Amino acid sequence: MLDFLKARPRTEPAAGKAVPAKPARGKTAVTFAAHLCFEHVFRRYGDTYALQDVTLDVAPSKVLCLLGPSGCGKTTLLRIAAGVERPSAGRVLIDDEEVAGPNRFVPPEKRGVGLMFQDFALFPHLSILDNVAFGLRSLTKTEARAEAQAALDRVGLGHYAREYPHILSGGEQQRVALARAIAPRPGVLLMDEPFSGLDSRLRESMREDTLAIVHEARATCIVVTHDAEEAMRMGDSVVLMRAGRVVQTGTAPELYRAPKDIFAARTFSDLNEMPTRIAGGRAATPLGTFGAGGLADGTQAIVCVRQGGMRLLAAGQGTPGRVLDTRFLGDVGLVEVAVEGLDNPVFSRMREADVPATGSEVGVAVDEGAVLVFAAENGAETPTP
């Protein structure tokens, strides 16, 4: 986005500018939710694959979160759905109609798709009302302004209609961007890390408010995020991506409780990892012997224990250990413990009131429900052009 298009956020209204009283929020206009499908989508830049054989089905009115590290292809997939980019191979369908593929390409403005950018992309020279009305080209000016006002009312900013973006805080700009995205009543709403620029407290409240508005609008929604907690809180389903491929798809409980591989497990949990070799259908570690998770005997494996499943006992119980360090995290404490038989210390999350003193002797035990076992190496997959 060009610099002159970016509004400069301010947390307070301009000096001497009176702000009208804030009205109650309105109701979000209901749209007809669309069915969005990606079929074997590839995106290649030269010899580099941004997307590799992505197939997804997003049911009408559902919220799907695309989760993964930077550079994994999340935003590229969003841009292909919006029509900003073309796939190198594969198809995108909206309500069973091909909008991108070998046979057809529908331009962005004809797809019924709303796109909310990470940087909000508000026009500083337009009023807030005109920013929201900007995409309503098919309506008369009067109709467009009425729809824009209704969208602003729904996000609680109707009283700012005649003001300009520079007087708004970051959170308020985010709400204006949301109003602009929902004003045309899109069948599909795409949001690219919409909360990443907000502080943690504001991010939480904006997340809940945005989710309520999306549910009211009944639009099919894809949210791009690199925050696992955000994905679990917002998504009816979560798609975990890595290196342009879909690693795993499911509900938040499914991905958390049964991650497909160690990458997925690390995404959703802070883990203690212990290398081992499977023997007799079991994985032996200094902290106990656990089920092999279906791995064959002789397999090099990693036993993973979530930090919350690492219990600290009185000295003389469990596996001997010594507390190396403690860190205050609010309601919980993070305790670093050296354990007999392990080269690396383990970490335990526990109630702050129960945290032992640094240097004290403790026993260490494991809740078996917090144990995951994976093969030490995962085979690399080769893309198909």
N, C-alpha and C positions, 0 to 999 in steps of 0.2 A: 504494500500500500504506500502511495506517495506521501511524503511528509506533510504536504499542504492539506491532505485529506484527514489527517489525524487530529482529533480534538485533544486539547490539553486539559486533563482533569483538574478540578479544584474542588476542595471539600466544602467551601463556603460560597454563598451567592456573591456576586460582584458588589462592591461597596456602593451603598446608596440605592440598591435595587430591592424593591419590595417584592416579597414572594407571597402569592396568594395562599389562603388556607388550604390545607391538603384535604381533598374529598375522599369519601369512601371508594374502595375499589369496585370496578364493575365486573361483569361476567365475560369470560372469553367466548368469542363467536365460535360455533362448532363447525368443523369442516368434515369432509368425507375422507376418512383415512384410506391411504393407498397401501397396496401390497407390493413390497420392494424385494427384488431378487437379484443376486449376483450369480452368474453361471460361469465357472471356470475362467475368472478374470485374471489376466496378466497385464502388467505395465512394465515396459522395458525402456530404459534410457541408455542407448548404446549397448554395451555388454552387461549393464547392471540391471538387475530385476528389483523394482520397487514392490511389485506384487507378483505372487506366484500361485496360480491355480486357486484363486479365492472363490469359494461357493458359499453363499449365505442366503437365508430366507428370513425376511423380517415381516412378521404378521401385522395386519392392520391394527393401529392404535397401540402398538407395543413400543416400549423403549428398549433399544439395544445399545449397549455400551461397547465401544471398541477400545480395548485396553492393551497397552504394551509400551515398551521403551521408545525413546525418540528414534526415528529413522526406521521403524518397523513396517511402515506402509499405511498407517491409520488415516492420515490426512489425505494421502493419495487416493485411497478408496472413497473417501468422502467427496473429493473433487470430481472423481469419475461419476459418482451418483448424481452430483449437481450438474454435470455437463461442462464443467470448467476444463476437464481433461478427457481425452479419449482413451479407452483401453487398447492395448496392443493386440489382445486377443480376448475372446469371451464376450459375454453379453450382460447388459443390465436391463431388467424389465420392471416396469411399473404397471400394476394391475394387468399382468400378463402381456403387456405391449412392449416390444423392444424399443428402448430409447437410446441405446448405445450398443453397437455390435457390428458384425460384418455387413448387415443388410440395411442398417438405418442409424442415423444419428439425429436426435431431437435436440435443438438448442436449449440452453438453460431456461430461458424465459417461457418456454412452452411445456415444461415438465411438471409444473405444479409443485415445485420444490422450494422450500425456504432455507436459506443458508445464514447461519450466525457465526461471524468470524471471531477469532481469538482476540483481536485488537479493537473490536466493536465497529471500526470503520465508519464513524459518524462524520458528516460533512459540517465543518465548523461555520461555514457561511450560510447555512440553512437553519431555520428555527427547528426546534425539537419536533414540532408537529410536521413540518415539511420533510424532515428526515424520515419520519415514520411513513409518510405518504409517498415517498419517493418512488417506490416500486409499484404503486397502484396505477399503472399507466392505462389500464383498460377501463378505468372509471372516469367519470367527469370530475372536474376539480372539486366540486361540492361534495360528491359522493366519496372521493378519496380522502378529503379532510375529515368527513364524518367517520369513516372507518378508522382512520389514523387516531382520531380523538378517542374512539371506543377502545382501541388497543392500548393507548396511553393510560386511560382510566383503569384498565384491568391491571396494569403493572404499578398502579399507584402514583403515576406521574402526570396525570391530566392537568394539574395546576401549573405545570412547567411548559405547556404547549407553545406559548409565544416566546419562551426564552431560547437561549442558544447553548450548545453543548459545553462550552467552556465553563459554565457555572456549576456543572454537575460533578459529583464525586465519581470514583471508579465504579462503585456499585450501582449508582444511578444511570451511568452510561450503559452499563450492562443491561439494565432493565429497558432502556430505550432501544437497544439493539434487539432485545427479545420482542418488544412491541412491533418493531419493523418487520421481524421475521414472521410473526403470526398474523399481521394485518391482512395479507393477501389470502389467508385461510388455506395454506398449502396442505396437500395430501401427505407430503413427507417433509419433516423438519430436520435439518442437519446442523449440528452444533460442534464446532471445532475448539475443544478445550476452553469452554466459555467462562470458566471460573478461575483459570490459572493466574490471572493478574490481580486477584483479590486477596486480602489478608484472611487468615484462617477463620476468624469469627464471622466475618462478612460472607466468606465463601460458603459456610455451612447454611446460613440463613437464606442466601440467594439460591443455593442448590434446592432447598426444600420448596421455596416459592416458585422457582422455575418448573420444578416437577409438577406442582399443583396446576400451574397454568397449562402445561403440556397435556396433562390428563383431562383438563376441562376442554381443551381444543380438540382432543381425540385424534391428533395427528400421529402418524407413524413417525418415530423419532430415532435418530442415531446420534449418540453423543461420543465424541472422541475424548479420551482422557488417558493420562499415564498414572493416575492415582487409583490404586486397587480399592481402597475404601469407598471412594466416590463411585466407582463402577458398581460395587456391591450394593450401595445404598440407592442408586438411581435406576439401574437396569432391571427390566423384567428378565432379560437374559444378558450374558456377558460373552464377548468374543475376545479371547486372548490371542494376540499376534506376536510373531517374532520373525524378523528377516523376510518380511513380505508374505508370510504364510500364516494360515490359521492353525494355531496350536491346539486349542480346545474351545468348545462352545457349550454353554449350559447355563443354568441358574447360578446365582452366587453361592448357595449352599453346595451345589454339585461341584463347582470348581474348587471351593475351599476344602471340602471333605475328601474329594477324590481327584486330586490333581493328576494330570496325565503323565507328567515328567517332573524332573527336579526344577526346571525353569519355572513351570507353573506353580510348584510348591513355594519357591522363593518369592514369587510375585505376591502371593497372598499371606505369607507368614514369615516372621523372623525365625530362622532355624539354627539349631545346633547340628553339625554334620560330622559323622564318624565313618571313616572308610572301613570296609570289611570284605570278606569273601563268603559267599553262600556255601554252607556245608550241611548236609542232612536236612535240607529244607528250612534251615534257620539262619539268621544273621546274628552272629555273636559280637558283642561289644563289651568294654569294661563296665558299662552301665546295665548290662543284661542281655539276654538272647531273645530275639523277636522273630515273628513270622517273616518269610522271605518275600512276601508279596508276589508270589508266582514266578520268581526268578529261579533259573536252573542252578543246580550245584556247580560250584566252580566259578560262578559269575562274580566279577569284581563289583561291589555294590557300595552304596552310601546309605547309612541309616540316618534319617533326619528326625529330630525331635523338636517340636515347637517350643519356644522359650516358656510359654505358659504351662507346658506339660512337664517341665523340669522342676521336681519338688526338692526342697531343702529340709532335711530332718536334723534331729539332734545327733551330735557326734556319737559314733558307735553303731548307728543304724545305716543301712544302705551302703553305697560305695563311698569310701573316705574321700573328703575334699577339704580345701581351705579357701576361705573367701579372700580374693585378691583385691576387689574394688566394689563399691556400690555407687549407684547413680540415682538421684532423685528425679522421678518423672511425674510427680503429682500424686495421684491416687495409688500408683504402683511404683515399685522400685526395681531397678535392673541390677542384678547381682552377678558378678563375674567370679567364677569358681574354678580353681585348679583341681583336677580330678586324677586320682591315682590310675595310671595306665593309659591316659590320654595325653598326646603331645600338645594339644591346644586346649585352652580353658573353655568351659561351657557357660552359657548365660541363662539365668532364670528370672522370669518376671513374677513378682509376688506383691502381696499387699505391703504398702509402705510401712505399716505398723509392725510387720513381721520380719523386716529385713535384718539379718544378723550383722554384727560389727565386722569391719574389715580386719582380717587376720584370724578370725575365729575358725575353729574346726567344725565341720558339718558333715552330715551324711547326704548323699545324693541318690534320689530315686526317680523313676520315669513313669508317667501315666501312659499306659500302652495305647490309649486312644489318641495320643498326640504323636505317635510314631508313624513315619512313612519310610518305605524302603524303595530305592530306585537303583537301576543299573548305573555304574559309574560313568559310562560313556553312551551317548546317543548318536546313532548314525546320521551323517549329514545327508540331506536330500538334494538332488540335482534338479534344477528347474527344467521344464519342457517349454521350448519356444512356442 
